[in-house]
Amino acid sequence: MSSSPIHTSTDHRDLRSDVVVGVLPGQSPRVLREAAALAHDLDGSLLAVHVDTTRYRRRGPDGEENWFSIDPDGGGGEDDDGSQERTDLDDLVRAAAGEVPVTTVHVTGDPARELAAAAERVDARVVVVGAGAGGWRAAMGEVFSGSVAVRLAHHQRRPVLVVPRDDDDTQDVAARW
């Protein structure tokens, strides 16, 4: 099995894709596998969108786009601009996509808004996201910022597929009910 073609970009205006998937560092690989399987079943392509909420982008005078941490005290590390994180995500996407044609884009901003905009630009048939992390911290985060999946379902017109967390990441379902 050869690896799928991959294109990495921050610009996705001229692309067309059947499935848009949100990707995050540390996310369960199941999300990408399910999105790739869906794209394969649709005989289509996959657009993997990484929305970095910890950085912002700015064009320099030379026209080159630079990434900066939003935390003024967070600088100084080797991966301050997130380039290694983006490369690692590209590798994960490539591995999960298999034979499915895939493009990755890296953007900054609000995840629900950016995923909806990407799906609109590429005229996607479906948006795939992973279920939020469990635990009280994640629950509190959703109270203040809202669930990406719920916001997508309420504020854009495409179907949203929410991939549950891996069984290894969850308690016995019967015990929770």
N, CA, C and O of each residue as an XYZ file, in Angstrom:
708
protein
N       0.844     -1.179      0.000
C       0.000      0.000      0.000
C       0.887      1.240      0.000
O       1.695      1.427      0.910
N       0.745      2.061     -0.988
C       1.540      3.284     -1.057
C       0.865      4.369     -0.229
O      -0.334      4.311      0.040
N       1.645      5.342      0.163
C       1.039      6.416      0.944
C       0.247      7.333      0.020
O       0.557      7.480     -1.162
N      -0.773      7.937      0.591
C      -1.639      8.800     -0.208
C      -0.938     10.117     -0.489
O      -0.056     10.534      0.262
N      -1.334     10.773     -1.578
C      -0.762     12.093     -1.833
C      -1.218     13.052     -0.739
O      -2.371     13.007     -0.307
N      -0.340     13.892     -0.305
C      -0.705     14.853      0.734
C      -0.204     16.225      0.330
O       0.901     16.372     -0.192
N      -1.008     17.195      0.570
C      -0.671     18.576      0.278
C      -0.865     19.335      1.577
O      -1.932     19.262      2.188
N       0.135     20.048      1.996
C       0.033     20.814      3.228
C      -0.009     22.285      2.873
O       0.789     22.772      2.072
N      -0.948     22.982      3.479
C      -1.147     24.368      3.105
C      -1.824     25.125      4.235
O      -2.328     24.527      5.186
N      -1.828     26.421      4.122
C      -2.663     27.248      4.991
C      -3.755     27.902      4.157
O      -4.556     28.682      4.671
N      -3.785     27.581      2.865
C      -4.761     28.168      1.948
C      -5.515     27.035      1.270
O      -4.903     26.178      0.632
N      -6.835     27.020      1.401
C      -7.618     25.945      0.809
C      -8.758     26.477     -0.057
O      -9.807     25.842     -0.169
N      -8.552     27.623     -0.657
C      -9.597     28.230     -1.480
C      -9.890     27.465     -2.762
O     -11.033     27.455     -3.218
N      -8.890     26.825     -3.355
C      -9.074     26.172     -4.647
C      -9.246     24.659     -4.537
O      -9.135     23.953     -5.539
N      -9.513     24.160     -3.353
C      -9.639     22.729     -3.149
C     -11.100     22.294     -3.220
O     -12.016     23.107     -3.102
N     -11.290     21.008     -3.414
C     -12.609     20.394     -3.328
C     -12.421     19.104     -2.556
O     -11.485     18.352     -2.827
N     -13.295     18.837     -1.598
C     -13.169     17.644     -0.775
C     -14.543     17.183     -0.334
O     -15.447     17.994     -0.133
N     -14.694     15.876     -0.183
C     -15.966     15.320      0.248
C     -16.111     15.303      1.761
O     -17.211     15.479      2.285
N     -15.006     15.093      2.463
C     -15.028     14.971      3.918
C     -14.019     15.944      4.515
O     -12.851     15.964      4.126
N     -14.485     16.747      5.461
C     -13.605     17.628      6.230
C     -13.503     17.039      7.629
O     -14.518     16.699      8.238
N     -12.289     16.918      8.137
C     -12.085     16.381      9.477
C     -11.238     17.345     10.292
O     -10.230     17.859      9.807
N     -11.647     17.588     11.525
C     -10.860     18.393     12.447
C      -9.797     17.532     13.088
O     -10.093     16.442     13.579
N      -8.556     18.007     13.092
C      -7.458     17.251     13.703
C      -6.782     18.089     14.778
O      -6.655     19.308     14.662
N      -6.352     17.397     15.828
C      -5.696     18.030     16.968
C      -4.504     17.203     17.422
O      -4.510     15.984     17.255
N      -3.494     17.828     17.984
C      -2.410     17.037     18.585
C      -2.984     16.218     19.743
O      -3.774     16.730     20.536
N      -2.593     14.971     19.837
C      -3.037     14.116     20.932
C      -4.427     13.530     20.747
O      -4.908     12.797     21.611
N      -5.068     13.837     19.654
C      -6.406     13.325     19.377
C      -6.338     11.822     19.092
O      -5.328     11.323     18.596
N      -7.404     11.120     19.406
C      -7.469      9.692     19.115
C      -7.306      9.473     17.615
O      -7.944     10.162     16.820
N      -6.464      8.526     17.221
C      -6.295      8.232     15.794
C      -7.589      7.718     15.153
O      -7.725      7.729     13.930
N      -8.522      7.275     15.967
C      -9.794      6.759     15.451
C     -10.540      7.815     14.638
O     -11.208      7.483     13.659
N     -10.432      9.071     15.031
C     -11.143     10.139     14.321
C     -10.677     10.198     12.868
O     -11.496     10.233     11.950
N      -9.378     10.208     12.666
C      -8.833     10.238     11.303
C      -9.154      8.958     10.535
O      -9.480      9.008      9.349
N      -9.063      7.817     11.207
C      -9.374      6.543     10.535
C     -10.820      6.524     10.053
O     -11.095      6.108      8.927
N     -11.743      6.970     10.898
C     -13.159      6.974     10.514
C     -13.420      7.962      9.379
O     -14.180      7.663      8.458
N     -12.794      9.135      9.443
C     -12.970     10.125      8.373
C     -12.409      9.603      7.057
O     -13.023      9.778      6.004
N     -11.238      8.959      7.115
C     -10.637      8.397      5.901
C     -11.497      7.264      5.346
O     -11.655      7.147      4.131
N     -12.050      6.436      6.220
C     -12.916      5.343      5.764
C     -14.171      5.899      5.088
O     -14.622      5.370      4.072
N     -14.723      6.956      5.651
C     -15.903      7.583      5.049
C     -15.560      8.171      3.679
O     -16.309      7.990      2.719
N     -14.436      8.868      3.589
C     -14.011      9.424      2.300
C     -13.794      8.304      1.282
O     -14.165      8.439      0.115
N     -13.201      7.213      1.721
C     -12.993      6.063      0.838
C     -14.328      5.511      0.361
O     -14.502      5.251     -0.830
N     -15.282      5.328      1.289
C     -16.600      4.798      0.928
C     -17.346      5.718     -0.042
O     -18.136      5.254     -0.864
N     -17.091      7.010      0.061
C     -17.711      7.976     -0.842
C     -16.931      8.115     -2.144
O     -17.311      8.878     -3.033
N     -15.824      7.358     -2.243
C     -14.921      7.469     -3.389
C     -14.486      8.925     -3.552
O     -14.443      9.464     -4.658
N     -14.169      9.537     -2.420
C     -13.842     10.962     -2.412
C     -12.496     11.258     -1.801
O     -11.616     10.400     -1.734
N     -12.354     12.483     -1.360
C     -11.098     12.946     -0.781
C     -11.353     13.520      0.608
O     -12.495     13.725      1.022
N     -10.266     13.770      1.304
C     -10.302     14.192      2.694
C      -9.557     15.503      2.851
O      -8.455     15.665      2.327
N     -10.157     16.439      3.572
C      -9.484     17.676      3.951
C      -9.340     17.664      5.460
O     -10.333     17.742      6.184
N      -8.111     17.567      5.936
C      -7.830     17.573      7.371
C      -7.492     19.005      7.781
O      -6.570     19.618      7.245
N      -8.257     19.523      8.742
C      -8.098     20.916      9.166
C      -7.624     20.949     10.609
O      -8.305     20.469     11.515
N      -6.453     21.519     10.805
C      -5.914     21.728     12.152
C      -6.115     23.194     12.501
O      -5.559     24.081     11.853
N      -6.912     23.439     13.527
C      -7.141     24.808     13.985
C      -6.335     25.000     15.261
O      -6.644     24.417     16.300
N      -5.310     25.814     15.168
C      -4.437     26.073     16.308
C      -4.994     27.259     17.081
O      -4.970     28.389     16.595
N      -5.491     27.004     18.270
C      -6.065     28.071     19.099
C      -5.028     28.718     20.004
O      -5.350     29.635     20.760
N      -3.785     28.249     19.937
C      -2.743     28.782     20.815
C      -1.789     29.730     20.095
O      -0.852     30.253     20.698
N      -2.033     29.949     18.803
C      -1.144     30.807     18.015
C      -1.937     31.721     17.104
O      -3.131     31.522     16.882
N      -1.261     32.716     16.586
C      -1.849     33.584     15.562
C      -0.833     33.734     14.442
O       0.361     33.495     14.627
N      -1.332     34.136     13.270
C      -0.467     34.278     12.101
C      -0.383     35.738     11.696
O      -1.332     36.506     11.856
N       0.783     36.102     11.164
C       0.972     37.462     10.648
C       1.936     37.391      9.471
O       2.940     36.680      9.507
N       1.605     38.144      8.430
C       2.507     38.234      7.274
C       3.554     39.309      7.543
O       3.251     40.408      8.008
N       4.785     38.951      7.235
C       5.872     39.900      7.374
C       5.960     40.798      6.156
O       5.227     40.596      5.187
N       6.848     41.794      6.184
C       7.000     42.708      5.051
C       7.419     41.989      3.766
O       7.167     42.470      2.661
N       8.062     40.828      3.932
C       8.491     40.060      2.755
C       7.367     39.170      2.215
O       7.564     38.451      1.235
N       6.191     39.214      2.848
C       5.058     38.413      2.403
C       5.006     37.026      3.022
O       4.029     36.298      2.845
N       6.057     36.660      3.749
C       6.084     35.341      4.369
C       5.177     35.327      5.602
O       5.151     36.276      6.385
N       4.442     34.233      5.753
C       3.541     34.091      6.882
C       4.294     33.501      8.064
O       4.982     32.490      7.923
N       4.168     34.127      9.227
C       4.826     33.658     10.437
C       3.775     33.348     11.492
O       2.731     33.997     11.554
N       4.062     32.346     12.324
C       3.167     31.932     13.401
C       3.786     32.358     14.732
O       4.992     32.219     14.939
N       2.944     32.879     15.635
C       3.409     33.324     16.940
C       2.486     32.804     18.026
O       1.286     32.636     17.807
N       3.047     32.552     19.192
C       2.261     32.112     20.337
C       1.413     33.270     20.846
O       1.872     34.412     20.860
N       0.169     32.988     21.270
C      -0.654     34.046     21.856
C      -0.237     34.331     23.292
O      -0.626     35.345     23.872
N       0.563     33.423     23.864
C       1.053     33.602     25.226
C       2.370     34.370     25.172
O       3.376     33.829     24.713
N       2.383     35.621     25.630
C       3.612     36.406     25.530
C       4.755     35.820     26.355
O       5.921     36.104     26.080
N       4.440     35.017     27.350
C       5.483     34.398     28.174
C       5.812     32.983     27.715
O       6.680     32.330     28.294
N       5.131     32.509     26.688
C       5.303     31.125     26.251
C       6.388     30.936     25.223
O       6.621     29.806     24.793
N       7.056     31.978     24.812
C       8.055     31.889     23.751
C       9.351     31.283     24.205
O       9.546     30.968     25.379
N      10.243     31.126     23.235
C      11.586     30.688     23.560
C      11.856     29.219     23.305
O      13.015     28.807     23.278
N      10.823     28.421     23.117
C      11.028     27.001     22.882
C      11.435     26.728     21.453
O      11.324     27.588     20.579
N      11.915     25.499     21.229
C      12.326     25.112     19.879
C      11.173     25.175     18.889
O      11.371     25.527     17.726
N       9.958     24.834     19.345
C       8.803     24.784     18.451
C       7.868     25.952     18.741
O       6.649     25.786     18.745
N       8.429     27.124     18.981
C       7.620     28.284     19.347
C       6.598     28.631     18.276
O       5.510     29.109     18.595
N       6.929     28.398     17.017
C       5.990     28.728     15.945
C       5.063     27.556     15.603
O       4.202     27.691     14.733
N       5.224     26.414     16.270
C       4.358     25.265     16.051
C       4.672     24.459     14.808
O       3.906     23.564     14.452
N       5.781     24.751     14.134
C       6.082     24.067     12.872
C       6.269     22.566     13.069
O       5.822     21.784     12.230
N       6.913     22.145     14.145
C       7.106     20.712     14.377
C       5.764     20.040     14.672
O       5.517     18.923     14.215
N       4.914     20.703     15.418
C       3.575     20.168     15.701
C       2.791     19.982     14.398
O       2.121     18.965     14.219
N       2.869     20.944     13.504
C       2.166     20.839     12.223
C       2.735     19.700     11.382
O       1.979     18.967     10.745
N       4.048     19.543     11.373
C       4.679     18.445     10.633
C       4.241     17.100     11.199
O       3.933     16.180     10.442
N       4.212     16.980     12.522
C       3.780     15.732     13.156
C       2.329     15.405     12.796
O       1.999     14.249     12.530
N       1.466     16.422     12.787
C       0.070     16.204     12.405
C      -0.039     15.774     10.948
O      -0.843     14.901     10.620
N       0.754     16.371     10.076
C       0.762     15.970      8.665
C       1.103     14.490      8.531
O       0.484     13.773      7.744
N       2.094     14.032      9.308
C       2.493     12.624      9.261
C       1.366     11.712      9.737
O       1.124     10.660      9.146
N       0.676     12.116     10.809
C      -0.455     11.326     11.315
C      -1.579     11.253     10.288
O      -2.172     10.195     10.079
N      -1.863     12.364      9.660
C      -2.926     12.406      8.651
C      -2.561     11.492      7.487
O      -3.393     10.713      7.023
N      -1.344     11.583      7.025
C      -0.885     10.762      5.900
C      -1.021      9.277      6.234
O      -1.493      8.494      5.409
N      -0.613      8.894      7.430
C      -0.684      7.486      7.833
C      -2.125      7.004      7.924
O      -2.428      5.882      7.516
N      -3.010      7.829      8.448
C      -4.410      7.425      8.620
C      -5.163      7.388      7.298
O      -6.085      6.589      7.132
N      -4.782      8.240      6.362
C      -5.534      8.357      5.110
C      -5.355      7.146      4.201
O      -6.233      6.850      3.391
N      -4.250      6.452      4.321
C      -4.025      5.302      3.445
C      -4.020      5.726      1.989
O      -3.212      6.563      1.587
N      -4.915      5.155      1.197
C      -4.991      5.437     -0.237
C      -5.885      6.633     -0.568
O      -5.962      7.042     -1.726
N      -6.552      7.189      0.421
C      -7.484      8.294      0.185
C      -6.695      9.579     -0.083
O      -5.802      9.923      0.690
N      -7.013     10.290     -1.163
C      -6.347     11.582     -1.399
C      -6.663     12.534     -0.238
O      -7.817     12.683      0.163
N      -5.635     13.159      0.281
C      -5.810     14.005      1.462
C      -5.022     15.299      1.323
O      -3.930     15.333      0.757
N      -5.607     16.350      1.853
C      -4.944     17.646      1.959
C      -5.044     18.074      3.405
O      -6.091     17.911      4.031
N      -3.972     18.619      3.939
C      -4.050     19.184      5.286
C      -3.904     20.692      5.191
O      -3.140     21.212      4.378
N      -4.648     21.376      6.032
C      -4.501     22.819      6.157
C      -4.350     23.147      7.629
O      -4.929     22.489      8.493
N      -3.577     24.156      7.891
C      -3.334     24.614      9.251
C      -3.787     26.063      9.334
O      -3.304     26.919      8.594
N      -4.713     26.327     10.235
C      -5.251     27.670     10.393
C      -5.282     28.024     11.871
O      -5.051     27.174     12.730
N      -5.566     29.265     12.153
C      -5.731     29.716     13.532
C      -7.144     30.249     13.679
O      -7.790     30.603     12.693
N      -7.617     30.305     14.907
C      -8.932     30.871     15.149
C      -9.830     29.971     15.961
O      -9.367     29.125     16.726
N     -11.134     30.167     15.782
C     -12.149     29.409     16.495
C     -12.400     28.092     15.752
O     -12.717     28.123     14.563
N     -12.268     26.943     16.412
C     -12.377     25.660     15.713
C     -13.698     25.465     14.956
O     -13.672     25.071     13.790
N     -14.830     25.724     15.575
C     -16.115     25.507     14.895
C     -16.247     26.427     13.685
O     -16.676     26.000     12.613
N     -15.882     27.668     13.864
C     -15.988     28.637     12.772
C     -15.063     28.265     11.611
O     -15.465     28.338     10.450
N     -13.838     27.872     11.917
C     -12.864     27.532     10.874
C     -13.230     26.231     10.163
O     -13.057     26.132      8.948
N     -13.731     25.233     10.890
C     -14.153     23.985     10.250
C     -15.352     24.232      9.339
O     -15.409     23.696      8.232
N     -16.307     25.036      9.794
C     -17.474     25.365      8.971
C     -17.049     26.118      7.709
O     -17.557     25.847      6.621
N     -16.127     27.053      7.854
C     -15.658     27.827      6.703
C     -14.918     26.927      5.709
O     -15.095     27.061      4.498
N     -14.097     26.016      6.217
C     -13.377     25.095      5.335
C     -14.354     24.195      4.592
O     -14.200     23.968      3.392
N     -15.357     23.684      5.296
C     -16.352     22.817      4.652
C     -17.111     23.569      3.570
O     -17.419     23.007      2.519
N     -17.409     24.819      3.819
C     -18.107     25.634      2.824
C     -17.221     25.864      1.598
O     -17.682     25.742      0.463
N     -15.956     26.193      1.829
C     -15.043     26.486      0.716
C     -14.814     25.304     -0.201
O     -14.672     25.472     -1.412
N     -14.775     24.095      0.373
C     -14.498     22.914     -0.453
C     -15.774     22.155     -0.802
O     -15.717     21.089     -1.415
N     -16.913     22.696     -0.417
C     -18.217     22.085     -0.682
C     -18.266     20.646     -0.169
O     -18.673     19.735     -0.890
N     -17.850     20.454      1.072
C     -17.803     19.124      1.675
C     -19.203     18.558      1.880
O     -20.171     19.302      2.039
N     -19.292     17.246      1.873
C     -20.570     16.581      2.133
C     -20.793     16.373      3.623
O     -21.939     16.280      4.065
N     -19.718     16.297      4.409
C     -19.832     16.019      5.836
C     -18.613     16.574      6.564
O     -17.526     16.677      5.994
N     -18.810     16.930      7.827
C     -17.723     17.367      8.702
C     -17.582     16.325      9.804
O     -18.569     15.949     10.436
N     -16.357     15.858     10.036
C     -16.094     14.838     11.051
C     -15.269     15.458     12.168
O     -14.253     16.108     11.920
N     -15.720     15.251     13.404
C     -14.977     15.714     14.584
C     -14.957     14.595     15.614
O     -15.781     13.682     15.577
N     -14.016     14.682     16.519
C     -13.952     13.719     17.609
C     -14.781     14.204     18.782
O     -14.966     15.405     18.977
N     -15.282     13.244     19.568
C     -15.994     13.595     20.791
C     -15.008     14.276     21.729
O     -13.822     13.948     21.748
N     -15.500     15.201     22.485
C     -14.636     15.914     23.424
C     -14.046     14.981     24.462
O     -14.561     13.893     24.718
N     -12.970     15.429     25.040
C     -12.330     14.651     26.098
C     -13.257     14.561     27.298
O     -14.041     15.474     27.558
N     -13.166     13.476     28.012
C     -13.987     13.308     29.215
C     -13.385     14.052     30.399
O     -12.306     14.637     30.300
N     -14.076     14.019     31.482
C     -13.573     14.607     32.712
C     -14.161     15.975     32.987
O     -14.777     16.600     32.125
N     -13.953     16.419     34.211
C     -14.563     17.685     34.631
C     -13.918     18.884     33.965
O     -14.606     19.871     33.703
N     -12.626     18.839     33.681
C     -11.983     19.983     33.011
C     -12.557     20.205     31.623
O     -12.844     21.336     31.231
N     -12.722     19.113     30.884
C     -13.305     19.221     29.550
C     -14.737     19.730     29.630
O     -15.156     20.561     28.824
N     -15.486     19.227     30.608
C     -16.876     19.667     30.776
C     -16.941     21.160     31.078
O     -17.800     21.863     30.546
N     -16.052     21.640     31.916
C     -16.032     23.072     32.234
C     -15.644     23.891     31.009
O     -16.189     24.973     30.788
N     -14.714     23.386     30.218
C     -14.334     24.082     28.994
C     -15.501     24.208     28.036
O     -15.674     25.241     27.389
N     -16.307     23.150     27.943
C     -17.472     23.195     27.064
C     -18.543     24.134     27.593
O     -19.289     24.722     26.810
N     -18.631     24.284     28.908
C     -19.592     25.227     29.482
C     -19.266     26.642     29.013
O     -20.167     27.410     28.676
N     -17.987     26.986     28.992
C     -17.581     28.347     28.644
C     -17.448     28.593     27.151
O     -17.797     29.671     26.669
N     -16.944     27.598     26.403
C     -16.733     27.839     24.975
C     -17.678     27.050     24.083
O     -17.791     27.345     22.893
N     -18.356     26.059     24.633
C     -19.287     25.259     23.845
C     -18.592     24.122     23.128
O     -17.397     24.190     22.840
N     -19.337     23.092     22.845
C     -18.832     21.944     22.118
C     -18.688     22.308     20.641
O     -19.592     22.899     20.051
N     -17.564     21.957     20.057
C     -17.349     22.215     18.632
C     -18.416     21.493     17.815
O     -18.978     22.071     16.884
N     -18.700     20.238     18.153
C     -19.696     19.464     17.404
C     -21.074     20.111     17.478
O     -21.766     20.211     16.465
N     -21.474     20.545     18.655
C     -22.795     21.166     18.812
C     -22.849     22.486     18.057
O     -23.842     22.781     17.391
N     -21.805     23.271     18.156
C     -21.781     24.547     17.438
C     -21.836     24.333     15.927
O     -22.503     25.086     15.217
N     -21.134     23.302     15.430
C     -21.198     22.991     14.001
C     -22.609     22.562     13.599
O     -23.114     22.972     12.553
N     -23.232     21.747     14.420
C     -24.571     21.261     14.102
C     -25.595     22.392     14.062
O     -26.563     22.326     13.304
N     -25.390     23.411     14.862
C     -26.360     24.504     14.944
C     -26.077     25.676     14.013
O     -26.983     26.460     13.730
N     -24.844     25.816     13.530
C     -24.485     27.041     12.811
C     -23.963     26.837     11.396
O     -23.388     27.760     10.818
N     -24.150     25.652     10.827
C     -23.796     25.440      9.429
C     -24.688     24.331      8.888
O     -25.361     23.646      9.658
N     -24.699     24.151      7.572
C     -25.711     23.305      6.950
C     -25.295     21.870      6.653
O     -26.126     21.078      6.211
N     -24.049     21.515      6.881
C     -23.590     20.171      6.547
C     -23.788     19.208      7.712
O     -23.771     19.621      8.872
N     -23.977     17.909      7.404
C     -24.053     16.923      8.481
C     -22.743     16.884      9.262
O     -21.668     17.113      8.708
N     -22.850     16.594     10.547
C     -21.678     16.501     11.416
C     -21.630     15.084     11.982
O     -22.588     14.617     12.596
N     -20.512     14.413     11.768
C     -20.297     13.084     12.322
C     -19.364     13.224     13.515
O     -18.243     13.713     13.380
N     -19.829     12.794     14.681
C     -19.014     12.848     15.891
C     -18.510     11.440     16.174
O     -19.302     10.523     16.386
N     -17.202     11.272     16.176
C     -16.585      9.974     16.418
C     -16.365      9.828     17.918
O     -15.674     10.645     18.526
N     -16.953      8.783     18.525
C     -16.772      8.592     19.969
C     -15.310      8.339     20.311
O     -14.513      7.922     19.470
N     -14.989      8.599     21.552
C     -13.643      8.291     22.020
C     -13.430      6.788     21.953
O     -14.390      6.018     21.988
N     -12.174      6.369     21.858
C     -11.852      4.939     21.845
C     -12.360      4.292     23.119
O     -12.446      4.932     24.167
N     -12.697      3.007     23.015
C     -13.160      2.280     24.197
C     -12.135      2.325     25.317
O     -12.493      2.317     26.495
N     -10.863      2.371     24.952
C      -9.815      2.433     25.973
C      -9.876      3.740     26.749
O      -9.400      3.811     27.882
N     -10.458      4.777     26.148
C     -10.507      6.086     26.780
C     -11.778      6.310     27.586
O     -11.917      7.349     28.230
N     -12.704      5.364     27.565
C     -13.988      5.570     28.242
C     -14.246      4.471     29.255
O     -13.668      3.386     29.193
N     -15.125      4.782     30.183
C     -15.545      3.767     31.155
C     -16.566      2.871     30.483
O     -17.013      3.143     29.369
N     -16.928      1.810     31.163
C     -17.982      0.925     30.685
C     -19.249      1.738     30.471
O     -19.724      2.402     31.393
N     -19.799      1.691     29.265
C     -20.974      2.496     28.924
C     -22.145      2.185     29.848
O     -22.838      3.101     30.292
N     -22.377      0.898     30.147
C     -23.498      0.523     31.003
C     -23.339      1.109     32.406
O     -24.326      1.463     33.051
N     -22.119      1.208     32.867
C     -21.887      1.750     34.201
C     -22.195      3.244     34.274
O     -22.578      3.747     35.331
N     -22.029      3.961     33.150
C     -22.293      5.402     33.156
C     -23.772      5.702     33.113
O     -24.181      6.779     33.548
N     -24.603      4.788     32.603
C     -26.037      5.034     32.486
C     -26.711      4.462     33.692
O     -27.932      4.550     33.816
